């Protein structure tokens, strides 16, 4: 699971996957997949018997995922916005990270994710509280994000999407001087912290289960799928 080992935020992601017992045969969707690192990691976990849909609104991401997952036929790249999420089958797990801070309506995207999950399946969302991050004690900012602190609202957003909240917590990698944390911050913000101490934005993880309330969205999804 190289994608998880090399991930700066690997611990909250690995904890969530282990907590749910994600394994061979699972059907998953990675919404806002980007270059596909998490999608490929999920593909390794679910194996050939499983399926991972790597969904991103940027058509260039499909090509990046295809290259990253060249040896993983169980990873399928789809160009689609989170607000329009529509899959050929219901999945066991819908996952997103660093997605809801950029979309117009985070609640609508979570509701679409809930509609993509079978009854009793799971939605895992991981979003930052950007302003709680620090460089040399000073708050971080992400001016290009529509909802930079959406992580602080994530548990409530999951409940408003009709999901049953199972667990929620926050974690933030920290370091001082050169290293993976500084490199990640530099790639994220374009700011090189040098030798200053860094606390990356706390990442709030929410694990939620789809139940009867989420079922209300499914006839729309299944009807659209059957009519296509």
C-alpha positions as CSV (number, residue, x, y, z in Angstrom):
1,X,0.0,0.0,0.0
2,X,2.6,2.5,-1.1
3,X,0.1,5.2,-1.6
4,X,-0.8,5.1,2.1
5,X,2.8,4.7,3.3
6,X,3.9,7.8,1.4
7,X,0.9,9.9,2.5
8,X,1.6,12.6,5.0
9,X,-2.0,12.1,6.4
10,X,-1.7,8.3,6.2
11,X,-2.5,7.6,9.8
12,X,-6.1,8.9,9.8
13,X,-6.8,7.3,6.4
14,X,-5.3,3.9,7.5
15,X,-7.2,4.1,10.8
16,X,-10.5,4.6,9.0
17,X,-9.9,1.8,6.6
18,X,-8.8,-0.6,9.3
19,X,-11.7,0.5,11.5
20,X,-14.2,-0.5,8.7
21,X,-12.3,-3.7,7.8
22,X,-12.0,-2.7,4.2
23,X,-10.6,-5.7,2.3
24,X,-10.9,-7.9,-0.8
25,X,-14.1,-7.7,-2.7
26,X,-15.1,-4.2,-1.5
27,X,-16.6,-1.7,-3.9
28,X,-15.4,1.8,-3.3
29,X,-15.5,5.3,-4.8
30,X,-12.8,7.9,-4.3
31,X,-14.5,11.3,-5.0
32,X,-12.1,14.0,-6.0
33,X,-9.5,11.4,-6.7
34,X,-6.9,13.8,-8.2
35,X,-3.8,11.9,-9.3
36,X,-5.2,8.7,-7.9
37,X,-2.8,7.9,-5.0
38,X,-5.6,7.0,-2.6
39,X,-7.6,5.2,-5.4
40,X,-4.6,3.0,-6.2
41,X,-4.0,2.3,-2.4
42,X,-7.7,1.3,-2.1
43,X,-7.3,-0.8,-5.2
44,X,-4.5,-2.7,-3.6
45,X,-6.7,-3.3,-0.5
46,X,-9.8,-4.5,-2.3
47,X,-7.8,-6.7,-4.7
48,X,-8.9,-8.0,-8.1
49,X,-12.2,-9.1,-6.7
50,X,-13.1,-5.5,-5.7
51,X,-13.6,-2.3,-7.6
52,X,-12.5,1.3,-7.0
53,X,-14.1,4.2,-9.0
54,X,-11.7,7.1,-9.1
55,X,-13.9,10.2,-9.7
56,X,-12.7,13.7,-10.4
57,X,-14.2,16.7,-12.3
58,X,-10.9,17.5,-14.1
59,X,-10.6,15.4,-17.2
60,X,-6.8,15.4,-16.8
61,X,-7.1,13.5,-13.6
62,X,-8.5,10.5,-15.5
63,X,-5.3,10.2,-17.5
64,X,-3.2,10.6,-14.3
65,X,-5.2,7.8,-12.6
66,X,-4.9,5.6,-15.6
67,X,-1.1,5.9,-15.5
68,X,-0.9,5.4,-11.7
69,X,-3.2,2.4,-11.8
70,X,-1.8,0.8,-15.0
71,X,-1.4,-2.6,-13.2
72,X,-4.7,-2.3,-11.3
73,X,-7.6,-3.2,-13.5
74,X,-9.9,-2.9,-10.6
75,X,-9.4,0.9,-10.5
76,X,-11.8,2.7,-13.0
77,X,-11.3,6.4,-13.6
78,X,-14.4,8.5,-14.3
79,X,-14.7,12.2,-15.1
80,X,-17.5,13.6,-13.0
81,X,-18.3,16.3,-10.5
82,X,-19.1,15.3,-6.9
83,X,-22.4,17.1,-7.2
84,X,-23.3,14.9,-10.1
85,X,-22.0,11.6,-8.7
86,X,-23.7,8.7,-10.5
87,X,-22.1,5.2,-10.5
88,X,-23.1,2.0,-12.4
89,X,-23.5,0.2,-9.0
90,X,-24.0,0.9,-5.3
91,X,-20.7,0.7,-3.4
92,X,-19.6,-0.3,0.1
93,X,-17.5,2.8,0.7
94,X,-17.6,6.4,-0.6
95,X,-14.5,8.4,0.3
96,X,-13.4,11.9,-0.1
97,X,-10.5,14.1,1.2
98,X,-9.7,17.7,0.6
99,X,-12.7,17.9,-1.7
100,X,-15.5,19.6,0.3
101,X,-13.4,22.7,1.0
102,X,-13.4,23.4,-2.8
103,X,-17.0,22.6,-3.9
104,X,-19.9,25.0,-4.0
105,X,-22.2,23.0,-1.7
106,X,-20.4,20.5,0.6
107,X,-23.8,19.2,1.9
108,X,-25.0,18.4,-1.6
109,X,-21.8,16.5,-2.4
110,X,-22.1,14.4,0.8
111,X,-25.7,13.7,0.0
112,X,-24.7,12.4,-3.4
113,X,-22.0,10.2,-1.8
114,X,-24.6,8.9,0.6
115,X,-26.8,8.0,-2.4
116,X,-23.9,6.0,-4.0
117,X,-23.6,3.7,-1.0
118,X,-25.6,0.5,-0.3
119,X,-27.7,0.4,2.8
120,X,-25.4,-0.3,5.7
121,X,-22.3,0.9,3.7
122,X,-20.1,3.7,4.7
123,X,-19.1,7.3,3.9
124,X,-15.7,8.5,5.0
125,X,-14.9,12.2,4.6
126,X,-11.6,13.9,5.6
127,X,-11.5,17.7,5.5
128,X,-9.2,20.3,7.0
129,X,-9.6,23.1,9.5
130,X,-7.1,25.2,7.6
131,X,-6.9,28.2,10.0
132,X,-5.8,25.8,12.8
133,X,-2.6,25.0,11.0
134,X,0.5,26.9,11.9
135,X,3.8,28.1,10.5
136,X,6.1,29.4,13.2
137,X,2.9,29.9,15.3
138,X,1.1,31.9,12.6
139,X,-2.3,30.7,11.3
140,X,-2.4,29.2,7.8
141,X,-4.7,30.4,5.1
142,X,-6.0,29.0,1.9
143,X,-7.5,31.9,0.0
144,X,-8.5,29.7,-3.1
145,X,-10.7,27.4,-1.0
146,X,-14.4,28.2,-0.8
147,X,-14.7,26.5,2.7
148,X,-11.2,26.4,4.2
149,X,-12.5,25.3,7.6
150,X,-15.2,22.9,6.5
151,X,-13.6,20.2,8.7
152,X,-15.0,21.9,11.7
153,X,-18.6,21.4,10.3
154,X,-18.0,17.9,8.9
155,X,-19.9,15.8,11.6
156,X,-23.0,18.0,11.3
157,X,-22.8,17.9,7.5
158,X,-22.7,14.1,7.6
159,X,-25.8,14.0,9.8
160,X,-27.6,16.5,7.5
161,X,-26.9,14.2,4.6
162,X,-29.0,11.5,6.3
163,X,-26.0,9.5,7.5
164,X,-25.5,7.9,10.9
165,X,-22.4,9.3,12.5
166,X,-20.1,6.4,13.7
167,X,-17.0,8.3,14.7
168,X,-15.1,11.6,14.2
169,X,-11.7,12.8,15.2
170,X,-8.9,15.2,14.1
171,X,-5.2,14.7,13.5
172,X,-2.4,17.0,12.3
173,X,1.1,16.0,11.3
174,X,3.8,18.4,12.7
175,X,7.6,18.9,12.3
176,X,10.3,21.4,12.2
177,X,12.9,21.8,9.4
178,X,13.1,20.0,6.1
179,X,11.1,16.8,5.7
180,X,7.8,15.4,4.4
181,X,5.6,17.9,6.3
182,X,7.5,20.9,5.0
183,X,7.5,19.5,1.5
184,X,3.8,18.9,1.7
185,X,3.1,22.4,2.9
186,X,5.2,23.8,0.1
187,X,3.4,21.8,-2.5
188,X,0.0,22.8,-1.0
189,X,0.5,26.5,-0.5
190,X,3.7,27.4,-2.4
191,X,5.2,28.6,0.9
192,X,8.6,27.1,1.9
193,X,8.7,27.1,5.7
194,X,12.5,26.7,5.9
195,X,13.4,25.7,9.4
196,X,10.3,27.1,11.0
197,X,8.1,24.7,13.0
198,X,5.0,23.5,11.1
199,X,1.7,22.1,12.2
200,X,-0.3,21.1,9.1
201,X,-4.1,21.8,9.2
202,X,-5.9,19.3,11.4
203,X,-7.7,16.8,9.2
204,X,-11.1,15.9,10.6
205,X,-12.2,12.3,9.7
206,X,-15.8,11.4,9.8
207,X,-17.0,7.8,9.5
208,X,-20.7,7.5,8.8
209,X,-23.1,4.8,7.8
210,X,-25.8,4.9,5.2
211,X,-29.2,3.9,6.4
212,X,-32.9,4.5,5.7
213,X,-32.5,8.3,5.4
214,X,-29.9,7.9,2.7
215,X,-32.2,5.5,0.9
216,X,-34.4,8.4,-0.1
217,X,-31.8,9.5,-2.6
218,X,-31.3,6.1,-4.2
219,X,-34.4,5.9,-6.5
220,X,-33.1,9.0,-8.3
221,X,-29.7,7.4,-8.8
222,X,-31.0,4.0,-9.9
223,X,-33.6,5.6,-12.2
224,X,-31.0,7.7,-13.8
225,X,-28.8,4.7,-14.2
226,X,-31.5,2.6,-15.7
227,X,-32.6,5.3,-18.1
228,X,-29.0,5.8,-19.5
